[in-house]
């Protein structure tokens, strides 16, 4: 999905990279450019490609318009995005699909209850 994933903070295309055997993207917000750095540097933005594909698969409005995104691979997702002139734009918390003035907010599917539960040491009022 190279050149389809953009940073919502600095508006640059994210760099593709591999980490721990998985495809991912990152934006260092101009830390490697010849332009002067911002006074308040931003944290580097990282995202895994498989997480982006999951986000695409969780949006009913997007799936209704583009059914090929259902149960898709990263390659097929990239083909659909390119074919329809769409890009992914995100920051540390939010991701959207943008095309021709239309923006679709992507929201992750809720985690299963077992994964939402906090460990006992993190629960309010639990002290030993």
ZIMO-V140559 format. One line per field, one symbol per residue. psi: psi as a letter, one per 30 degrees, with the letter a starting at -180 (. if undefined). A space follows every 50 residues. Layout:
# ZIMO-V140559
psi = ???
This chain:
# ZIMO-V140559
psi = gkgfklkfefglkkkklkkhgkklllkghgfglflkllejklkkkkkkee eeeeeefgjeeeeefifffkhlleeeeeeeeeeghllkklaffkklkkkh fkkkkkklkklleeffklleffkkfjk.
